[in-house]
Amino acid sequence: MSKVAIVYWSGTGNTQVMAREVEKGARAAGADVRVFNVDEFSAIQLDEYDAVGFGCPSMGTETLEESEFEPLFASCEPYLNGKKIVLFGSYGWGDGEWMRNWNERSKAAGAFLLAESLIVHEVPTPNDCKACNALGKALAG
């Protein structure tokens, strides 16, 4: 059984819904899953998990949330080499540039992305929730 962490930040609740749906998919695939709000997780915990899902919405000019999520992710980057991860988040404007940048940043750190990153416009629809479940299954391996 793989041990999975899902770490997220959510301002409006949309990314939180996504995190819970990713969790459902990972549990359905047999993983031991723990969900963390960004302030409950630190880089030293990365080694405790076989894979990690990171969730953050697009903020401002298509960036990661700057006061809590960005500092956490930056602290994790030196430990991502060879780590299995997935990325997800919601957005309200733009074209997903923040996710493309986040993907490249993760790859540059040496992370292994288990699936294509998932972005959802505004509130997740039932089809979006199914996509989150599938992402969780990929995270579970």
C-alpha positions as CSV (number, residue, x, y, z in Angstrom):
1,M,0.0,0.0,0.0
2,S,1.4,3.3,-1.0
3,K,1.5,6.2,1.5
4,V,0.2,9.5,-0.1
5,A,0.1,13.1,1.1
6,I,-2.2,15.7,-0.4
7,V,-1.1,19.2,0.4
8,Y,-3.2,22.2,-0.6
9,W,-4.1,25.8,-0.2
10,S,-7.6,27.1,-1.0
11,G,-9.1,30.6,-0.8
12,T,-12.6,30.0,-2.1
13,G,-12.9,26.3,-1.4
14,N,-12.6,25.2,-5.0
15,T,-9.1,23.7,-4.6
16,Q,-10.2,22.1,-1.3
17,V,-13.0,20.3,-3.2
18,M,-10.4,19.1,-5.7
19,A,-8.1,17.9,-2.9
20,R,-10.9,15.9,-1.3
21,E,-11.8,14.3,-4.7
22,V,-8.1,13.5,-5.3
23,E,-8.1,11.9,-1.9
24,K,-11.2,9.8,-2.8
25,G,-9.5,8.5,-5.9
26,A,-6.3,7.7,-4.1
27,R,-8.2,5.8,-1.3
28,A,-10.2,3.9,-3.9
29,A,-6.9,2.8,-5.5
30,G,-5.8,1.4,-2.1
31,A,-3.5,4.2,-0.9
32,D,-3.0,5.2,2.7
33,V,-3.8,8.9,2.4
34,R,-3.4,12.0,4.6
35,V,-4.7,15.4,3.5
36,F,-2.9,18.5,4.8
37,N,-3.8,22.2,4.6
38,V,-0.6,24.0,3.6
39,D,0.1,25.2,7.1
40,E,0.0,21.6,8.5
41,F,2.9,20.3,6.3
42,S,6.6,20.9,6.0
43,A,9.4,19.8,3.7
44,I,10.8,17.4,6.3
45,Q,7.6,15.3,6.0
46,L,8.2,14.6,2.3
47,D,10.3,11.5,3.1
48,E,7.4,10.0,5.0
49,Y,5.3,9.6,1.8
50,D,5.7,7.6,-1.4
51,A,3.9,10.3,-3.4
52,V,2.6,13.8,-2.9
53,G,-0.2,15.8,-4.5
54,F,0.1,19.5,-4.4
55,G,-2.9,21.7,-4.9
56,C,-3.0,25.5,-5.3
57,P,-5.2,27.9,-7.3
58,S,-4.0,30.5,-9.6
59,M,-3.6,33.9,-7.9
60,G,-3.0,37.4,-9.1
61,T,-1.1,37.4,-12.4
62,E,-1.2,33.6,-12.6
63,T,1.1,32.7,-9.7
64,L,0.9,30.4,-6.8
65,E,-0.6,31.8,-3.6
66,E,2.3,33.9,-2.2
67,S,2.0,34.1,1.6
68,E,1.6,30.4,2.5
69,F,1.8,28.0,-0.4
70,E,4.7,29.5,-2.3
71,P,7.0,29.5,0.7
72,L,6.1,25.9,1.5
73,F,6.6,24.7,-2.1
74,A,9.9,26.5,-2.3
75,S,11.1,24.8,0.8
76,C,10.1,21.4,-0.7
77,E,11.8,21.9,-4.0
78,P,15.3,20.8,-2.9
79,Y,13.7,17.5,-1.8
80,L,11.7,16.8,-4.9
81,N,14.4,15.1,-7.0
82,G,13.0,11.6,-7.8
83,K,9.8,12.3,-5.8
84,K,6.5,11.2,-7.4
85,I,4.0,14.1,-7.4
86,V,0.8,15.4,-9.0
87,L,-0.2,19.1,-9.3
88,F,-3.8,20.5,-9.4
89,G,-5.6,23.7,-8.8
90,S,-8.5,26.0,-9.8
91,Y,-8.5,29.3,-11.7
92,G,-10.8,32.1,-12.5
93,W,-9.0,33.8,-15.3
94,G,-6.0,33.4,-17.6
95,D,-5.1,30.4,-19.6
96,G,-3.3,28.1,-17.1
97,E,0.2,29.8,-17.3
98,W,0.6,29.3,-13.6
99,M,0.3,25.6,-13.9
100,R,2.6,25.4,-16.9
101,N,5.2,27.3,-14.9
102,W,4.6,25.1,-11.9
103,N,5.1,22.0,-14.0
104,E,8.4,23.2,-15.4
105,R,9.6,24.3,-12.0
106,S,8.7,20.8,-10.5
107,K,10.5,19.0,-13.4
108,A,13.5,21.3,-13.0
109,A,13.6,20.2,-9.3
110,G,13.7,16.6,-10.5
111,A,10.2,15.6,-9.5
112,F,8.5,12.8,-11.4
113,L,4.9,13.9,-12.4
114,L,2.7,10.9,-12.3
115,A,0.0,12.4,-14.5
116,E,-0.9,15.5,-16.5
117,S,-1.6,18.3,-14.1
118,L,-5.2,19.2,-13.6
119,I,-6.7,22.7,-13.7
120,V,-10.4,23.4,-13.2
121,H,-12.2,26.7,-14.0
122,E,-13.9,28.0,-10.9
123,V,-16.2,25.4,-9.1
124,P,-15.4,21.8,-9.9
125,T,-18.2,20.1,-12.0
126,P,-19.1,16.4,-11.6
127,N,-16.8,15.7,-14.6
128,D,-14.0,17.7,-13.0
129,C,-14.5,15.7,-9.8
130,K,-14.1,12.5,-11.9
131,A,-10.9,13.9,-13.3
132,C,-9.7,14.6,-9.7
133,N,-10.5,11.0,-8.8
134,A,-8.4,9.8,-11.7
135,L,-5.6,12.0,-10.6
136,G,-5.8,10.5,-7.1
137,K,-5.6,7.0,-8.6
138,A,-2.5,8.0,-10.5
139,L,-1.0,9.4,-7.3
140,A,-1.7,6.1,-5.5
141,G,0.3,4.3,-8.2
